[in-house]
Amino acid sequence: MAGEAPEAVLFDIDGTLVDTGGAGARSWALAFERLYGHAVDIGVLTDAGMTDPVVARRTFERDQGREPGARELARLVHAYLSVLPDFVERSEGYRVLDGVDELLPRLAGAGVLLGLTTGAIEAAAHAKLGRAGLNRWFAFGGYGSDSSDRVELTRRALLRGERVAHHRLDPRRVLVVGDTPLDVAAAHGAGLVAVGVASHHHTREQLAEAGADHVLGSLAEPFPGLV
Ligand SMILES: [Mg+2]
């Protein structure tokens, strides 16, 4: 799709659009503390591009030594969602990543449909973006609450984008922007174009090695197909 403007661009949130400064990890920790009387450290799991339902399940299993029941999982998810917005609002390390504030209006202005693909539960995704006023840019999304599998939630995002566009999107002109090799794999699993952005914990080399079709140092760099 060299030189051709994308029809749609799907963005990951954590490490791609914003860094919440650890608000997610602190929220899971407090959720655990409220329910089970002690905090847990899930920092490693959340930053790896894993979906919220998987983070919740794995953390529970590691902590309690067994699988969570349906009600236990529901309680944990709601305990997390109930504290996340406050942690996001108060987080000292919260920041919008380089180039985001300029890129989103440029893409929208060029007639590119914008959506989200994120492992975050839908309400958590909007809480993370709300502090920076970024929700306004996204017409649809695929979320961790749609599937614990990133490929599947990316497919879901594409289908929702097609409903908004009211026509089939050409997968060669739908870009998925993310900061981890899992985002690259999810883009390709859904048949879409992967744009790796080395704005967080992964390097350009790691994203290229993962097979990204385009690799950017940050979203301040020239964006594929955008003149
Ligand atoms: Mg990410």
py3Dmol code that shows the C-alpha trace and the ligand (Angstrom):
import py3Dmol

protein = """\
ATOM      1  CA  MET A   1       0.000   0.000   0.000  1.00  0.00           C
ATOM      2  CA  ALA A   2       2.985   2.246  -0.585  1.00  0.00           C
ATOM      3  CA  GLY A   3       1.862   5.815  -1.013  1.00  0.00           C
ATOM      4  CA  GLU A   4      -1.820   4.948  -0.813  1.00  0.00           C
ATOM      5  CA  ALA A   5      -3.836   6.446   2.041  1.00  0.00           C
ATOM      6  CA  PRO A   6      -5.259   3.877   4.472  1.00  0.00           C
ATOM      7  CA  GLU A   7      -9.045   3.415   4.641  1.00  0.00           C
ATOM      8  CA  ALA A   8      -8.946   2.807   8.369  1.00  0.00           C
ATOM      9  CA  VAL A   9      -6.384   2.788  11.166  1.00  0.00           C
ATOM     10  CA  LEU A  10      -6.854   0.791  14.372  1.00  0.00           C
ATOM     11  CA  PHE A  11      -4.831   1.870  17.395  1.00  0.00           C
ATOM     12  CA  ASP A  12      -3.703  -0.048  20.430  1.00  0.00           C
ATOM     13  CA  ILE A  13      -3.924   2.120  23.580  1.00  0.00           C
ATOM     14  CA  ASP A  14      -1.274   1.275  26.210  1.00  0.00           C
ATOM     15  CA  GLY A  15       2.202   2.195  25.014  1.00  0.00           C
ATOM     16  CA  THR A  16       0.845   3.323  21.639  1.00  0.00           C
ATOM     17  CA  LEU A  17      -1.500   6.263  22.313  1.00  0.00           C
ATOM     18  CA  VAL A  18      -0.887   6.823  26.027  1.00  0.00           C
ATOM     19  CA  ASP A  19       1.242   5.637  28.891  1.00  0.00           C
ATOM     20  CA  THR A  20      -0.960   5.607  31.993  1.00  0.00           C
ATOM     21  CA  GLY A  21       2.091   5.568  34.245  1.00  0.00           C
ATOM     22  CA  GLY A  22       1.122   2.254  35.804  1.00  0.00           C
ATOM     23  CA  ALA A  23      -2.524   3.134  36.583  1.00  0.00           C
ATOM     24  CA  GLY A  24      -3.693  -0.249  35.266  1.00  0.00           C
ATOM     25  CA  ALA A  25      -1.315  -2.257  37.418  1.00  0.00           C
ATOM     26  CA  ARG A  26      -2.173  -0.186  40.502  1.00  0.00           C
ATOM     27  CA  SER A  27      -5.874  -0.717  39.837  1.00  0.00           C
ATOM     28  CA  TRP A  28      -5.521  -4.507  39.606  1.00  0.00           C
ATOM     29  CA  ALA A  29      -3.422  -4.443  42.788  1.00  0.00           C
ATOM     30  CA  LEU A  30      -6.074  -2.490  44.717  1.00  0.00           C
ATOM     31  CA  ALA A  31      -8.859  -4.662  43.316  1.00  0.00           C
ATOM     32  CA  PHE A  32      -7.043  -7.726  44.684  1.00  0.00           C
ATOM     33  CA  GLU A  33      -6.365  -6.050  47.979  1.00  0.00           C
ATOM     34  CA  ARG A  34     -10.015  -5.149  48.454  1.00  0.00           C
ATOM     35  CA  LEU A  35     -11.225  -8.638  47.586  1.00  0.00           C
ATOM     36  CA  TYR A  36      -8.485 -10.837  49.038  1.00  0.00           C
ATOM     37  CA  GLY A  37      -6.735  -8.690  51.618  1.00  0.00           C
ATOM     38  CA  HIS A  38      -3.383  -8.398  49.846  1.00  0.00           C
ATOM     39  CA  ALA A  39      -1.978  -6.694  46.746  1.00  0.00           C
ATOM     40  CA  VAL A  40      -0.501  -8.523  43.775  1.00  0.00           C
ATOM     41  CA  ASP A  41       2.120  -7.405  41.290  1.00  0.00           C
ATOM     42  CA  ILE A  42       0.838  -7.668  37.755  1.00  0.00           C
ATOM     43  CA  GLY A  43       3.070  -5.051  36.131  1.00  0.00           C
ATOM     44  CA  VAL A  44       4.772  -7.616  33.957  1.00  0.00           C
ATOM     45  CA  LEU A  45       1.529  -9.066  32.613  1.00  0.00           C
ATOM     46  CA  THR A  46      -0.205  -5.793  31.726  1.00  0.00           C
ATOM     47  CA  ASP A  47       2.619  -4.289  29.752  1.00  0.00           C
ATOM     48  CA  ALA A  48       3.058  -7.305  27.544  1.00  0.00           C
ATOM     49  CA  GLY A  49       0.019  -6.490  25.397  1.00  0.00           C
ATOM     50  CA  MET A  50      -2.108  -9.134  27.100  1.00  0.00           C
ATOM     51  CA  THR A  51      -5.872  -8.670  27.253  1.00  0.00           C
ATOM     52  CA  ASP A  52      -7.554  -7.657  30.532  1.00  0.00           C
ATOM     53  CA  PRO A  53      -9.528 -10.919  30.873  1.00  0.00           C
ATOM     54  CA  VAL A  54      -6.282 -12.906  30.556  1.00  0.00           C
ATOM     55  CA  VAL A  55      -4.495 -10.638  33.046  1.00  0.00           C
ATOM     56  CA  ALA A  56      -7.355 -11.100  35.518  1.00  0.00           C
ATOM     57  CA  ARG A  57      -7.440 -14.885  35.131  1.00  0.00           C
ATOM     58  CA  ARG A  58      -3.685 -15.437  35.230  1.00  0.00           C
ATOM     59  CA  THR A  59      -3.196 -13.151  38.197  1.00  0.00           C
ATOM     60  CA  PHE A  60      -5.966 -14.905  40.082  1.00  0.00           C
ATOM     61  CA  GLU A  61      -4.512 -18.329  39.254  1.00  0.00           C
ATOM     62  CA  ARG A  62      -1.011 -17.331  40.302  1.00  0.00           C
ATOM     63  CA  ASP A  63      -2.253 -15.783  43.521  1.00  0.00           C
ATOM     64  CA  GLN A  64      -4.876 -18.326  44.557  1.00  0.00           C
ATOM     65  CA  GLY A  65      -3.418 -21.446  42.959  1.00  0.00           C
ATOM     66  CA  ARG A  66      -6.623 -22.328  41.111  1.00  0.00           C
ATOM     67  CA  GLU A  67      -8.880 -21.079  38.322  1.00  0.00           C
ATOM     68  CA  PRO A  68     -11.363 -18.344  39.244  1.00  0.00           C
ATOM     69  CA  GLY A  69     -15.066 -19.127  39.204  1.00  0.00           C
ATOM     70  CA  ALA A  70     -17.350 -17.002  37.029  1.00  0.00           C
ATOM     71  CA  ARG A  71     -18.544 -14.857  39.962  1.00  0.00           C
ATOM     72  CA  GLU A  72     -15.009 -14.432  41.283  1.00  0.00           C
ATOM     73  CA  LEU A  73     -13.861 -13.223  37.883  1.00  0.00           C
ATOM     74  CA  ALA A  74     -16.832 -10.862  37.578  1.00  0.00           C
ATOM     75  CA  ARG A  75     -16.131  -9.420  41.030  1.00  0.00           C
ATOM     76  CA  LEU A  76     -12.471  -8.914  40.163  1.00  0.00           C
ATOM     77  CA  VAL A  77     -13.243  -7.187  36.856  1.00  0.00           C
ATOM     78  CA  HIS A  78     -15.725  -4.840  38.531  1.00  0.00           C
ATOM     79  CA  ALA A  79     -13.358  -4.085  41.404  1.00  0.00           C
ATOM     80  CA  TYR A  80     -10.756  -3.133  38.780  1.00  0.00           C
ATOM     81  CA  LEU A  81     -13.147  -0.978  36.740  1.00  0.00           C
ATOM     82  CA  SER A  82     -14.385   0.794  39.861  1.00  0.00           C
ATOM     83  CA  VAL A  83     -10.932   2.128  40.777  1.00  0.00           C
ATOM     84  CA  LEU A  84      -9.252   2.558  37.381  1.00  0.00           C
ATOM     85  CA  PRO A  85     -10.682   5.985  36.407  1.00  0.00           C
ATOM     86  CA  ASP A  86      -9.388   7.529  39.658  1.00  0.00           C
ATOM     87  CA  PHE A  87      -5.949   5.975  39.258  1.00  0.00           C
ATOM     88  CA  VAL A  88      -5.780   7.260  35.681  1.00  0.00           C
ATOM     89  CA  GLU A  89      -6.814  10.766  36.779  1.00  0.00           C
ATOM     90  CA  ARG A  90      -4.252  10.840  39.599  1.00  0.00           C
ATOM     91  CA  SER A  91      -1.369   9.119  37.810  1.00  0.00           C
ATOM     92  CA  GLU A  92       1.726  11.336  37.820  1.00  0.00           C
ATOM     93  CA  GLY A  93       3.305   9.386  35.001  1.00  0.00           C
ATOM     94  CA  TYR A  94       0.313   9.683  32.656  1.00  0.00           C
ATOM     95  CA  ARG A  95       1.258  11.027  29.242  1.00  0.00           C
ATOM     96  CA  VAL A  96       0.078  11.082  25.675  1.00  0.00           C
ATOM     97  CA  LEU A  97       2.800   9.573  23.525  1.00  0.00           C
ATOM     98  CA  ASP A  98       4.759  11.580  20.954  1.00  0.00           C
ATOM     99  CA  GLY A  99       2.929  12.586  17.816  1.00  0.00           C
ATOM    100  CA  VAL A 100      -0.524  11.320  18.868  1.00  0.00           C
ATOM    101  CA  ASP A 101      -2.142  14.741  19.301  1.00  0.00           C
ATOM    102  CA  GLU A 102      -1.058  15.770  15.809  1.00  0.00           C
ATOM    103  CA  LEU A 103      -1.568  12.455  13.992  1.00  0.00           C
ATOM    104  CA  LEU A 104      -5.194  11.733  14.976  1.00  0.00           C
ATOM    105  CA  PRO A 105      -6.669  14.979  13.601  1.00  0.00           C
ATOM    106  CA  ARG A 106      -4.539  14.652  10.462  1.00  0.00           C
ATOM    107  CA  LEU A 107      -5.814  11.133   9.781  1.00  0.00           C
ATOM    108  CA  ALA A 108      -9.414  12.104  10.526  1.00  0.00           C
ATOM    109  CA  GLY A 109      -9.031  15.161   8.305  1.00  0.00           C
ATOM    110  CA  ALA A 110      -7.750  12.952   5.486  1.00  0.00           C
ATOM    111  CA  GLY A 111     -10.945  10.873   5.684  1.00  0.00           C
ATOM    112  CA  VAL A 112      -9.339   7.897   7.393  1.00  0.00           C
ATOM    113  CA  LEU A 113     -11.694   5.992   9.701  1.00  0.00           C
ATOM    114  CA  LEU A 114     -10.186   5.645  13.199  1.00  0.00           C
ATOM    115  CA  GLY A 115     -10.789   2.793  15.613  1.00  0.00           C
ATOM    116  CA  LEU A 116      -9.263   1.031  18.609  1.00  0.00           C
ATOM    117  CA  THR A 117      -7.842  -2.469  19.041  1.00  0.00           C
ATOM    118  CA  THR A 118      -6.977  -3.008  22.636  1.00  0.00           C
ATOM    119  CA  GLY A 119      -6.747  -5.744  25.197  1.00  0.00           C
ATOM    120  CA  ALA A 120      -8.472  -3.378  27.626  1.00  0.00           C
ATOM    121  CA  ILE A 121     -12.069  -3.991  28.658  1.00  0.00           C
ATOM    122  CA  GLU A 122     -14.173  -1.387  26.824  1.00  0.00           C
ATOM    123  CA  ALA A 123     -14.869   0.823  29.855  1.00  0.00           C
ATOM    124  CA  ALA A 124     -11.183   0.649  30.837  1.00  0.00           C
ATOM    125  CA  ALA A 125     -10.129   1.695  27.333  1.00  0.00           C
ATOM    126  CA  HIS A 126     -12.302   4.797  27.535  1.00  0.00           C
ATOM    127  CA  ALA A 127     -11.092   5.597  31.051  1.00  0.00           C
ATOM    128  CA  LYS A 128      -7.476   5.448  29.865  1.00  0.00           C
ATOM    129  CA  LEU A 129      -8.153   7.761  26.912  1.00  0.00           C
ATOM    130  CA  GLY A 130     -10.597  10.082  28.681  1.00  0.00           C
ATOM    131  CA  ARG A 131      -8.058  11.990  30.727  1.00  0.00           C
ATOM    132  CA  ALA A 132      -6.408  13.234  27.511  1.00  0.00           C
ATOM    133  CA  GLY A 133      -9.705  13.805  25.691  1.00  0.00           C
ATOM    134  CA  LEU A 134      -8.800  11.186  23.087  1.00  0.00           C
ATOM    135  CA  ASN A 135     -12.085   9.217  23.026  1.00  0.00           C
ATOM    136  CA  ARG A 136     -13.490  11.754  20.565  1.00  0.00           C
ATOM    137  CA  TRP A 137     -11.286  10.424  17.755  1.00  0.00           C
ATOM    138  CA  PHE A 138     -12.484   6.837  17.709  1.00  0.00           C
ATOM    139  CA  ALA A 139     -15.655   5.758  15.943  1.00  0.00           C
ATOM    140  CA  PHE A 140     -15.459   2.079  16.918  1.00  0.00           C
ATOM    141  CA  GLY A 141     -13.198  -0.535  18.440  1.00  0.00           C
ATOM    142  CA  GLY A 142     -12.403  -4.114  19.354  1.00  0.00           C
ATOM    143  CA  TYR A 143     -11.763  -4.621  23.074  1.00  0.00           C
ATOM    144  CA  GLY A 144     -10.512  -7.146  25.601  1.00  0.00           C
ATOM    145  CA  SER A 145     -14.153  -7.494  26.603  1.00  0.00           C
ATOM    146  CA  ASP A 146     -14.939  -8.832  23.102  1.00  0.00           C
ATOM    147  CA  SER A 147     -12.389 -11.610  23.272  1.00  0.00           C
ATOM    148  CA  SER A 148      -9.382 -12.629  25.332  1.00  0.00           C
ATOM    149  CA  ASP A 149      -7.683 -13.328  21.993  1.00  0.00           C
ATOM    150  CA  ARG A 150      -6.104 -10.335  20.243  1.00  0.00           C
ATOM    151  CA  VAL A 151      -6.618 -11.703  16.739  1.00  0.00           C
ATOM    152  CA  GLU A 152     -10.319 -12.210  17.414  1.00  0.00           C
ATOM    153  CA  LEU A 153     -10.830  -8.766  18.934  1.00  0.00           C
ATOM    154  CA  THR A 154      -8.974  -7.212  16.006  1.00  0.00           C
ATOM    155  CA  ARG A 155     -11.348  -9.004  13.603  1.00  0.00           C
ATOM    156  CA  ARG A 156     -14.240  -7.665  15.665  1.00  0.00           C
ATOM    157  CA  ALA A 157     -12.852  -4.133  15.331  1.00  0.00           C
ATOM    158  CA  LEU A 158     -12.638  -4.563  11.554  1.00  0.00           C
ATOM    159  CA  LEU A 159     -16.276  -5.731  11.340  1.00  0.00           C
ATOM    160  CA  ARG A 160     -17.428  -2.772  13.421  1.00  0.00           C
ATOM    161  CA  GLY A 161     -15.390  -0.433  11.236  1.00  0.00           C
ATOM    162  CA  GLU A 162     -17.153  -1.844   8.185  1.00  0.00           C
ATOM    163  CA  ARG A 163     -20.512  -1.094   9.780  1.00  0.00           C
ATOM    164  CA  VAL A 164     -19.478   2.497  10.397  1.00  0.00           C
ATOM    165  CA  ALA A 165     -18.021   2.817   6.878  1.00  0.00           C
ATOM    166  CA  HIS A 166     -21.079   1.035   5.455  1.00  0.00           C
ATOM    167  CA  HIS A 167     -18.900  -0.926   3.047  1.00  0.00           C
ATOM    168  CA  ARG A 168     -16.268  -3.654   3.034  1.00  0.00           C
ATOM    169  CA  LEU A 169     -12.838  -2.359   3.966  1.00  0.00           C
ATOM    170  CA  ASP A 170      -9.861  -3.464   1.885  1.00  0.00           C
ATOM    171  CA  PRO A 171      -7.664  -5.322   4.410  1.00  0.00           C
ATOM    172  CA  ARG A 172      -4.539  -4.127   2.591  1.00  0.00           C
ATOM    173  CA  ARG A 173      -5.590  -0.593   3.459  1.00  0.00           C
ATOM    174  CA  VAL A 174      -6.441  -1.178   7.106  1.00  0.00           C
ATOM    175  CA  LEU A 175      -3.516  -0.504   9.436  1.00  0.00           C
ATOM    176  CA  VAL A 176      -3.146  -1.784  12.985  1.00  0.00           C
ATOM    177  CA  VAL A 177      -0.803   0.347  15.095  1.00  0.00           C
ATOM    178  CA  GLY A 178       0.709  -1.198  18.206  1.00  0.00           C
ATOM    179  CA  ASP A 179       3.805  -1.239  20.388  1.00  0.00           C
ATOM    180  CA  THR A 180       4.321  -4.974  20.939  1.00  0.00           C
ATOM    181  CA  PRO A 181       5.004  -8.093  18.839  1.00  0.00           C
ATOM    182  CA  LEU A 182       1.534  -9.305  19.950  1.00  0.00           C
ATOM    183  CA  ASP A 183      -0.072  -6.345  18.135  1.00  0.00           C
ATOM    184  CA  VAL A 184       1.876  -7.254  15.002  1.00  0.00           C
ATOM    185  CA  ALA A 185       0.751 -10.878  15.248  1.00  0.00           C
ATOM    186  CA  ALA A 186      -2.867  -9.809  15.839  1.00  0.00           C
ATOM    187  CA  ALA A 187      -2.818  -7.517  12.788  1.00  0.00           C
ATOM    188  CA  HIS A 188      -1.513 -10.306  10.580  1.00  0.00           C
ATOM    189  CA  GLY A 189      -3.843 -12.877  12.144  1.00  0.00           C
ATOM    190  CA  ALA A 190      -6.754 -10.660  11.112  1.00  0.00           C
ATOM    191  CA  GLY A 191      -5.250 -10.183   7.636  1.00  0.00           C
ATOM    192  CA  LEU A 192      -4.390  -6.513   8.176  1.00  0.00           C
ATOM    193  CA  VAL A 193      -1.272  -4.346   7.849  1.00  0.00           C
ATOM    194  CA  ALA A 194       0.913  -4.092  10.974  1.00  0.00           C
ATOM    195  CA  VAL A 195       2.536  -0.825  12.000  1.00  0.00           C
ATOM    196  CA  GLY A 196       4.907  -1.271  14.934  1.00  0.00           C
ATOM    197  CA  VAL A 197       5.713   1.803  16.977  1.00  0.00           C
ATOM    198  CA  ALA A 198       8.775   1.606  19.213  1.00  0.00           C
ATOM    199  CA  SER A 199       7.420   4.157  21.667  1.00  0.00           C
ATOM    200  CA  HIS A 200       7.369   1.998  24.768  1.00  0.00           C
ATOM    201  CA  HIS A 201       9.132  -1.219  25.817  1.00  0.00           C
ATOM    202  CA  HIS A 202       9.945  -2.703  22.423  1.00  0.00           C
ATOM    203  CA  THR A 203      12.634  -1.581  20.004  1.00  0.00           C
ATOM    204  CA  ARG A 204      12.372  -1.027  16.252  1.00  0.00           C
ATOM    205  CA  GLU A 205      14.449  -4.180  15.761  1.00  0.00           C
ATOM    206  CA  GLN A 206      12.108  -6.318  17.876  1.00  0.00           C
ATOM    207  CA  LEU A 207       9.055  -5.062  15.999  1.00  0.00           C
ATOM    208  CA  ALA A 208      10.743  -5.592  12.633  1.00  0.00           C
ATOM    209  CA  GLU A 209      11.728  -9.093  13.714  1.00  0.00           C
ATOM    210  CA  ALA A 210       8.100  -9.745  14.691  1.00  0.00           C
ATOM    211  CA  GLY A 211       7.241  -9.047  11.050  1.00  0.00           C
ATOM    212  CA  ALA A 212       5.773  -5.520  11.215  1.00  0.00           C
ATOM    213  CA  ASP A 213       5.072  -4.152   7.723  1.00  0.00           C
ATOM    214  CA  HIS A 214       6.105  -0.690   8.866  1.00  0.00           C
ATOM    215  CA  VAL A 215       8.163   0.288  11.904  1.00  0.00           C
ATOM    216  CA  LEU A 216       8.153   3.773  13.411  1.00  0.00           C
ATOM    217  CA  GLY A 217      10.208   5.161  16.271  1.00  0.00           C
ATOM    218  CA  SER A 218       7.189   7.171  17.402  1.00  0.00           C
ATOM    219  CA  LEU A 219       3.933   8.466  15.941  1.00  0.00           C
ATOM    220  CA  ALA A 220       5.682  11.791  15.336  1.00  0.00           C
ATOM    221  CA  GLU A 221       7.457  10.135  12.361  1.00  0.00           C
ATOM    222  CA  PRO A 222       5.879  10.209   8.864  1.00  0.00           C
ATOM    223  CA  PHE A 223       2.866   7.857   8.910  1.00  0.00           C
ATOM    224  CA  PRO A 224       2.462   5.224   6.143  1.00  0.00           C
ATOM    225  CA  GLY A 225       0.224   6.488   3.329  1.00  0.00           C
ATOM    226  CA  LEU A 226      -0.216   9.941   4.844  1.00  0.00           C
ATOM    227  CA  VAL A 227       1.295  12.751   2.780  1.00  0.00           C
TER     228      VAL A 227
END
"""
ligand_1 = """\
1
MG
Mg 0.251 -1.793 23.930
"""
view = py3Dmol.view(width=600, height=400)
view.addModel(protein, "pdb")
view.setStyle({"model": 0}, {"cartoon": {"style": "trace"}})
view.addModel(ligand_1, "xyz")
view.setStyle({"model": 1}, {"stick": {}})
view.zoomTo()
view.show()
